[in-house]
Amino acid sequence: MLRFDLPDQPPLELHHLVLDFNGTLALRGAVVAGAAERLRALAQQLDLHCVTGDTFGTARAALADLPVNLHVLPATGQSAAKRDFVASLTGGVCAIGNGWNDRLMLERASLGLAVLMNEGAAGATLLAARAIFPSILDALDALLVPGRMVAVLRD
């Protein structure tokens, strides 16, 4: 579990990290350099999940050596499927995404984070997030170093 003690707010306790794959954790089907090490560190405190339509068909191979549970979604209805997956988890959830189909997942999560990456991000997804980061590495670092997240979320 990760716990963030935010001034003038209830503590934020997270048990799961749910990640979109393409455009968030991966670019053109390959995991972003530097993300694997961060995910291994976060796996010591959180259950890691990746929910994806797997546009390039590379997610299973790309995540094979990582402590991430892969959930491949059907080609349609992905926004609702991602939201429903987050809702099915017990305990606090951090969700990270960038696309239109991530917006409901970020809204439903205890902590929704958006990343811009090279592909950009959907406007509705940015509005659904509690914080926005320029890259997945920055978002994962903010989870790994609690002071960074507190600085972003404090009242």
Backbone as CSV, one residue per row, in Angstrom:
resi,resn,N_x,N_y,N_z,CA_x,CA_y,CA_z,C_x,C_y,C_z
1,MET,0.837,-1.183,0.000,0.000,0.000,0.000,0.885,1.252,0.000
2,LEU,0.464,2.239,-0.721,1.074,3.572,-0.697,0.124,4.497,0.037
3,ARG,0.664,5.313,0.906,-0.166,6.267,1.651,0.410,7.665,1.465
4,PHE,-0.483,8.585,1.132,-0.113,9.989,1.014,-0.895,10.763,2.062
5,ASP,-0.181,11.441,2.945,-0.819,12.294,3.937,-0.856,13.707,3.381
6,LEU,-2.041,14.113,2.953,-2.232,15.404,2.307,-2.777,16.402,3.312
7,PRO,-2.178,17.575,3.415,-2.665,18.577,4.365,-4.143,18.895,4.144
8,ASP,-4.891,18.953,5.248,-6.309,19.318,5.234,-7.175,18.391,4.382
9,GLN,-6.718,17.155,4.153,-7.481,16.160,3.403,-7.325,14.808,4.097
10,PRO,-8.277,13.919,3.889,-8.094,12.572,4.441,-6.875,11.917,3.786
11,PRO,-6.195,11.004,4.487,-5.072,10.295,3.867,-5.534,9.565,2.608
12,LEU,-4.668,9.502,1.626,-4.947,8.796,0.376,-4.180,7.476,0.422
13,GLU,-4.899,6.368,0.524,-4.285,5.047,0.575,-4.560,4.320,-0.731
14,LEU,-3.492,3.893,-1.383,-3.603,3.215,-2.673,-3.153,1.769,-2.546
15,HIS,-3.914,0.869,-3.171,-3.580,-0.553,-3.190,-3.287,-1.062,-4.598
16,HIS,-3.783,-0.334,-5.612,-3.641,-0.765,-7.002,-3.172,0.394,-7.877
17,LEU,-2.410,0.038,-8.903,-2.059,0.974,-9.966,-2.564,0.369,-11.263
18,VAL,-3.447,1.092,-11.962,-4.006,0.645,-13.235,-3.483,1.565,-14.320
19,LEU,-2.846,0.963,-15.318,-2.202,1.712,-16.388,-2.808,1.387,-17.743
20,ASP,-2.991,2.410,-18.555,-3.247,2.222,-19.976,-1.911,1.806,-20.599
21,PHE,-1.942,1.157,-21.737,-0.690,0.713,-22.367,-0.213,1.714,-23.419
22,ASN,-0.809,1.701,-24.613,-0.321,2.544,-25.701,-0.595,4.023,-25.448
23,GLY,0.447,4.820,-25.559,0.345,6.252,-25.331,0.580,6.643,-23.891
24,THR,0.582,5.659,-22.988,0.793,5.928,-21.567,2.049,5.218,-21.083
25,LEU,2.006,3.903,-21.006,3.148,3.097,-20.569,4.057,2.746,-21.734
26,ALA,3.501,2.750,-22.927,4.248,2.352,-24.123,4.036,3.350,-25.247
27,LEU,5.026,3.432,-26.099,4.920,4.219,-27.331,5.171,3.270,-28.494
28,ARG,4.251,3.290,-29.450,4.321,2.396,-30.607,4.523,0.934,-30.199
29,GLY,3.880,0.542,-29.105,3.869,-0.850,-28.683,5.018,-1.302,-27.812
30,ALA,5.964,-0.426,-27.506,7.112,-0.794,-26.667,7.097,0.017,-25.374
31,VAL,7.353,-0.654,-24.249,7.375,0.020,-22.949,8.443,1.117,-22.974
32,VAL,8.093,2.274,-22.468,8.995,3.427,-22.425,10.244,3.084,-21.612
33,ALA,11.400,3.436,-22.135,12.666,3.184,-21.435,12.627,3.824,-20.054
34,GLY,13.016,3.064,-19.042,13.033,3.555,-17.668,11.788,3.203,-16.877
35,ALA,10.703,2.823,-17.553,9.460,2.507,-16.847,9.548,1.173,-16.111
36,ALA,10.247,0.203,-16.667,10.306,-1.138,-16.063,10.861,-1.086,-14.643
37,GLU,11.931,-0.350,-14.439,12.542,-0.251,-13.114,11.580,0.388,-12.115
38,ARG,10.884,1.393,-12.554,9.938,2.074,-11.677,8.760,1.155,-11.325
39,LEU,8.296,0.390,-12.311,7.196,-0.534,-12.047,7.615,-1.629,-11.069
40,ARG,8.817,-2.113,-11.210,9.302,-3.129,-10.265,9.342,-2.571,-8.838
41,ALA,9.754,-1.334,-8.698,9.785,-0.708,-7.375,8.368,-0.517,-6.832
42,LEU,7.446,-0.067,-7.669,6.069,0.153,-7.226,5.367,-1.159,-6.891
43,ALA,5.761,-2.244,-7.537,5.147,-3.548,-7.282,5.412,-4.035,-5.870
44,GLN,6.362,-3.428,-5.182,6.612,-3.777,-3.783,5.505,-3.234,-2.880
45,GLN,4.741,-2.250,-3.378,3.709,-1.607,-2.566,2.305,-1.680,-3.155
46,LEU,2.201,-1.906,-4.453,0.911,-1.875,-5.136,0.741,-3.101,-6.031
47,ASP,-0.509,-3.486,-6.256,-0.806,-4.471,-7.289,-0.897,-3.707,-8.603
48,LEU,-0.150,-4.145,-9.605,-0.077,-3.436,-10.881,-0.931,-4.130,-11.935
49,HIS,-1.677,-3.315,-12.700,-2.564,-3.821,-13.747,-2.398,-2.951,-14.990
50,CYS,-2.493,-3.570,-16.147,-2.511,-2.828,-17.409,-3.791,-3.212,-18.140
51,VAL,-4.603,-2.220,-18.476,-5.840,-2.448,-19.227,-5.680,-1.800,-20.594
52,THR,-5.914,-2.589,-21.643,-5.609,-2.106,-22.981,-6.418,-2.842,-24.045
53,GLY,-6.644,-2.161,-25.128,-7.181,-2.807,-26.320,-6.064,-3.435,-27.126
54,ASP,-4.824,-3.160,-26.732,-3.616,-3.704,-27.358,-3.590,-3.447,-28.862
55,THR,-3.640,-2.186,-29.213,-3.687,-1.729,-30.602,-2.637,-2.388,-31.488
56,PHE,-1.421,-2.527,-30.993,-0.326,-3.071,-31.801,-0.094,-4.564,-31.567
57,GLY,-0.841,-5.171,-30.657,-0.688,-6.595,-30.383,0.620,-6.960,-29.701
58,THR,1.220,-5.997,-28.994,2.542,-6.224,-28.390,2.535,-6.235,-26.869
59,ALA,1.390,-5.958,-26.256,1.360,-5.766,-24.805,1.823,-7.005,-24.042
60,ARG,1.353,-8.189,-24.415,1.712,-9.402,-23.680,3.223,-9.604,-23.675
61,ALA,3.852,-9.494,-24.820,5.310,-9.677,-24.902,6.044,-8.547,-24.192
62,ALA,5.563,-7.323,-24.332,6.234,-6.173,-23.724,6.195,-6.219,-22.199
63,LEU,5.143,-6.814,-21.642,4.976,-6.852,-20.186,5.380,-8.193,-19.569
64,ALA,5.847,-9.120,-20.380,6.115,-10.491,-19.923,7.056,-10.566,-18.723
65,ASP,8.056,-9.717,-18.664,9.034,-9.759,-17.575,8.735,-8.770,-16.457
66,LEU,7.565,-8.172,-16.484,7.217,-7.160,-15.488,6.109,-7.673,-14.562
67,PRO,6.073,-7.182,-13.332,5.053,-7.619,-12.364,3.718,-6.904,-12.573
68,VAL,3.186,-7.034,-13.791,1.966,-6.341,-14.188,0.956,-7.365,-14.689
69,ASN,-0.266,-7.301,-14.166,-1.361,-8.150,-14.638,-1.975,-7.501,-15.872
70,LEU,-1.955,-8.201,-16.994,-2.470,-7.664,-18.252,-3.937,-8.041,-18.435
71,HIS,-4.748,-7.054,-18.816,-6.161,-7.251,-19.090,-6.442,-6.669,-20.478
72,VAL,-6.564,-7.533,-21.483,-6.831,-7.081,-22.846,-8.340,-6.954,-23.017
73,LEU,-8.755,-5.800,-23.494,-10.172,-5.458,-23.621,-10.668,-5.698,-25.039
74,PRO,-11.982,-5.866,-25.198,-12.545,-5.972,-26.545,-12.335,-4.664,-27.315
75,ALA,-12.485,-4.731,-28.610,-12.226,-3.577,-29.476,-13.214,-2.432,-29.258
76,THR,-14.402,-2.720,-28.729,-15.398,-1.668,-28.516,-15.745,-1.584,-27.028
77,GLY,-16.251,-0.431,-26.629,-16.688,-0.237,-25.249,-15.551,-0.146,-24.251
78,GLN,-14.387,0.295,-24.695,-13.224,0.307,-23.813,-13.323,1.322,-22.685
79,SER,-13.935,2.463,-22.919,-14.066,3.466,-21.846,-14.803,2.876,-20.657
80,ALA,-15.936,2.272,-20.902,-16.732,1.674,-19.826,-16.016,0.474,-19.222
81,ALA,-15.348,-0.327,-20.054,-14.637,-1.508,-19.549,-13.514,-1.104,-18.603
82,LYS,-12.789,-0.048,-18.937,-11.713,0.421,-18.060,-12.286,0.954,-16.746
83,ARG,-13.343,1.741,-16.837,-13.999,2.259,-15.633,-14.486,1.109,-14.753
84,ASP,-15.132,0.130,-15.361,-15.668,-1.000,-14.605,-14.557,-1.832,-13.973
85,PHE,-13.437,-1.958,-14.660,-12.310,-2.691,-14.081,-11.819,-1.987,-12.816
86,VAL,-11.639,-0.676,-12.896,-11.199,0.093,-11.724,-12.218,-0.061,-10.595
87,ALA,-13.488,0.002,-10.919,-14.538,-0.114,-9.901,-14.550,-1.495,-9.246
88,SER,-14.066,-2.512,-9.945,-14.082,-3.877,-9.403,-12.978,-4.137,-8.387
89,LEU,-12.000,-3.260,-8.309,-10.862,-3.467,-7.413,-11.194,-3.021,-5.994
90,THR,-10.684,-3.750,-5.032,-10.898,-3.436,-3.622,-9.747,-2.587,-3.112
91,GLY,-10.051,-1.484,-2.462,-9.023,-0.582,-1.956,-8.802,0.569,-2.918
92,GLY,-7.941,1.485,-2.514,-7.669,2.671,-3.320,-6.957,2.337,-4.610
93,VAL,-7.331,3.055,-5.674,-6.776,2.815,-7.005,-6.209,4.106,-7.579
94,CYS,-4.986,4.020,-8.084,-4.415,5.080,-8.920,-4.506,4.587,-10.351
95,ALA,-5.053,5.401,-11.241,-5.139,5.054,-12.662,-4.387,6.108,-13.458
96,ILE,-3.656,5.641,-14.470,-2.884,6.548,-15.320,-3.240,6.285,-16.771
97,GLY,-3.558,7.356,-17.510,-3.891,7.220,-18.918,-3.741,8.528,-19.663
98,ASN,-4.003,8.465,-20.968,-3.899,9.665,-21.789,-5.024,9.803,-22.810
99,GLY,-5.660,8.693,-23.162,-6.611,8.713,-24.265,-8.047,8.973,-23.846
100,TRP,-8.880,9.228,-24.839,-10.307,9.444,-24.618,-10.902,8.276,-23.854
101,ASN,-10.454,7.054,-24.178,-11.025,5.881,-23.512,-10.499,5.686,-22.086
102,ASP,-9.662,6.582,-21.604,-9.159,6.530,-20.221,-9.892,7.475,-19.277
103,ARG,-10.683,8.374,-19.816,-11.275,9.444,-18.997,-12.166,8.905,-17.882
104,LEU,-12.987,7.910,-18.149,-13.892,7.377,-17.125,-13.117,6.618,-16.055
105,MET,-12.055,5.943,-16.459,-11.187,5.233,-15.521,-10.536,6.217,-14.549
106,LEU,-10.055,7.357,-15.065,-9.430,8.355,-14.209,-10.446,8.988,-13.263
107,GLU,-11.652,9.241,-13.756,-12.715,9.792,-12.902,-13.059,8.845,-11.759
108,ARG,-13.107,7.556,-12.042,-13.539,6.552,-11.060,-12.457,6.244,-10.030
109,ALA,-11.195,6.387,-10.407,-10.079,6.036,-9.536,-9.996,6.970,-8.329
110,SER,-9.411,6.470,-7.260,-9.141,7.316,-6.089,-8.189,8.443,-6.466
111,LEU,-7.268,8.131,-7.376,-6.303,9.112,-7.865,-6.109,8.881,-9.353
112,GLY,-6.631,9.788,-10.163,-6.486,9.704,-11.615,-5.384,10.632,-12.081
113,LEU,-4.440,10.080,-12.827,-3.319,10.859,-13.361,-3.317,10.771,-14.881
114,ALA,-3.095,11.884,-15.532,-2.980,11.906,-16.988,-1.525,12.176,-17.361
115,VAL,-1.116,11.585,-18.475,0.219,11.842,-19.013,0.080,12.316,-20.451
116,LEU,0.979,13.203,-20.843,0.920,13.749,-22.195,1.701,12.892,-23.185
117,MET,2.900,12.513,-22.853,3.754,11.710,-23.718,3.819,12.321,-25.125
118,ASN,4.362,11.569,-26.077,4.505,12.069,-27.452,3.184,12.122,-28.199
119,GLU,2.221,11.294,-27.777,0.941,11.229,-28.474,-0.030,12.312,-28.035
120,GLY,0.286,13.021,-26.962,-0.647,14.001,-26.428,-1.680,13.329,-25.555
121,ALA,-2.723,14.063,-25.207,-3.772,13.529,-24.349,-5.106,14.152,-24.741
122,ALA,-6.166,13.393,-24.542,-7.514,13.890,-24.827,-7.894,14.942,-23.784
123,GLY,-8.525,16.003,-24.216,-8.915,17.080,-23.306,-9.795,16.601,-22.168
124,ALA,-10.763,15.734,-22.463,-11.653,15.223,-21.418,-10.883,14.394,-20.394
125,THR,-9.838,13.733,-20.833,-9.015,12.933,-19.923,-8.215,13.841,-19.007
126,LEU,-7.698,14.924,-19.543,-6.984,15.896,-18.715,-7.913,16.466,-17.640
127,LEU,-9.145,16.750,-18.016,-10.104,17.303,-17.059,-10.526,16.283,-16.001
128,ALA,-10.460,15.000,-16.331,-10.833,13.948,-15.381,-9.720,13.646,-14.378
129,ALA,-8.506,14.083,-14.678,-7.346,13.772,-13.836,-7.224,14.742,-12.671
130,ARG,-6.671,14.237,-11.558,-6.344,15.118,-10.427,-4.995,15.770,-10.633
131,ALA,-4.153,15.153,-11.465,-2.836,15.728,-11.771,-2.435,15.286,-13.173
132,ILE,-1.620,16.108,-13.820,-1.150,15.845,-15.185,0.373,15.896,-15.177
133,PHE,0.987,14.922,-15.828,2.444,14.842,-15.894,2.887,14.792,-17.350
134,PRO,4.084,15.310,-17.640,4.552,15.293,-19.023,4.893,13.898,-19.535
135,SER,5.183,12.954,-18.633,5.541,11.605,-19.085,5.152,10.568,-18.042
136,ILE,5.119,9.316,-18.463,4.853,8.225,-17.537,5.958,8.150,-16.487
137,LEU,7.184,8.449,-16.849,8.282,8.404,-15.882,8.060,9.413,-14.765
138,ASP,7.595,10.596,-15.118,7.316,11.620,-14.110,6.159,11.198,-13.208
139,ALA,5.131,10.591,-13.779,3.991,10.145,-12.973,4.405,9.026,-12.024
140,LEU,5.181,8.061,-12.520,5.632,6.962,-11.658,6.567,7.473,-10.573
141,ASP,7.425,8.423,-10.917,8.318,9.015,-9.907,7.520,9.723,-8.813
142,ALA,6.425,10.370,-9.186,5.604,11.060,-8.189,4.982,10.060,-7.214
143,LEU,4.703,8.854,-7.670,4.198,7.819,-6.771,5.318,7.254,-5.898
144,LEU,6.506,7.151,-6.460,7.636,6.573,-5.728,8.206,7.521,-4.675
145,VAL,8.062,8.809,-4.899,8.580,9.804,-3.962,7.375,10.587,-3.426
146,PRO,6.810,10.148,-2.298,5.545,10.719,-1.813,5.521,12.243,-1.710
147,GLY,6.637,12.855,-1.396,6.662,14.313,-1.292,6.274,15.003,-2.577
148,ARG,6.578,14.391,-3.703,6.205,14.987,-4.991,4.698,14.998,-5.170
149,MET,4.046,13.888,-4.828,2.598,13.821,-4.990,1.913,14.755,-4.001
150,VAL,2.429,14.824,-2.801,1.843,15.734,-1.807,1.946,17.169,-2.296
151,ALA,3.071,17.538,-2.897,3.246,18.902,-3.395,2.210,19.228,-4.481
152,VAL,1.845,18.245,-5.301,0.885,18.472,-6.377,-0.556,18.522,-5.853
153,LEU,-0.876,17.687,-4.865,-2.269,17.518,-4.441,-2.667,18.285,-3.193
154,ARG,-1.717,18.936,-2.528,-2.089,19.601,-1.285,-3.065,20.734,-1.527
155,ASP,-3.831,21.053,-0.484,-4.854,22.079,-0.566,-4.213,23.450,-0.443
